[in-house]
Amino acid sequence: MSADDLTPPEAARWAGRAGLPLPADRHAAVAATVNHIHSVVAVLRELDFADTPPAAAYRAEETEGEEPDATV
């Protein structure tokens, strides 16, 4: 656990401030989940997307004779 990790009591306090009171048995699980999300976001922040255009720049178009492979 690093110095920046959210502790279970802090998770309970922040949840309460957001109007989401947590049962005592959920404090540790919520803190662990928040800490994991923060670690993933920290890695994403380090990525260099350079010249990658934003998602709005892409257009999904069907090619004739090609079936779409995803549902939107």
C-alpha positions in Angstrom: 0.0 0.0 0.0 1.4 3.4 -1.0 1.1 6.6 0.9 -1.4 7.8 -1.7 -3.8 4.8 -1.4 -7.3 5.4 -0.1 -7.9 3.7 3.2 -11.1 2.0 4.1 -12.1 4.7 6.6 -11.4 7.4 3.9 -13.5 5.4 1.4 -16.4 5.4 3.8 -16.0 9.1 4.5 -15.9 10.0 0.8 -18.8 7.7 0.0 -20.8 9.3 2.8 -20.0 12.8 1.5 -21.3 11.7 -1.9 -24.6 10.6 -0.4 -23.7 6.9 -0.7 -23.3 5.6 2.8 -21.5 2.2 2.9 -22.1 -0.7 5.2 -18.9 -1.3 7.4 -18.2 -4.6 5.6 -17.8 -2.8 2.2 -15.2 -0.2 3.2 -12.2 -2.4 2.5 -13.6 -3.6 -0.8 -14.5 -0.1 -2.0 -11.0 1.2 -1.0 -9.3 -1.7 -2.9 -11.4 -1.1 -6.0 -10.7 2.7 -6.0 -7.0 2.0 -5.5 -7.0 -0.4 -8.5 -8.8 2.1 -10.7 -6.3 4.8 -9.8 -3.4 2.5 -10.7 -4.9 1.7 -14.1 -5.6 5.4 -14.8 -2.0 6.3 -13.8 -0.7 3.9 -16.5 -3.1 5.3 -19.1 -1.9 8.8 -18.3 1.7 7.8 -19.2 0.7 6.6 -22.7 1.8 8.8 -25.6 -1.0 9.0 -28.1 0.9 11.5 -30.2 -1.0 11.9 -33.5 -3.9 9.7 -32.7 -7.1 11.5 -33.6 -10.0 11.7 -31.1 -12.7 9.1 -31.5 -15.1 11.7 -33.0 -12.8 11.7 -36.1 -13.7 8.1 -37.0 -16.8 7.1 -39.0 -18.2 3.6 -38.8 -19.4 2.7 -42.2 -20.6 -0.6 -43.6 -18.7 -1.9 -46.6 -20.9 -3.4 -49.3 -21.3 -7.2 -48.7 -19.8 -7.0 -45.3 -21.8 -7.8 -42.2 -21.3 -5.6 -39.1 -19.5 -7.5 -36.4 -20.7 -5.4 -33.4 -23.9 -4.0 -32.0 -24.0 -0.4 -31.1 
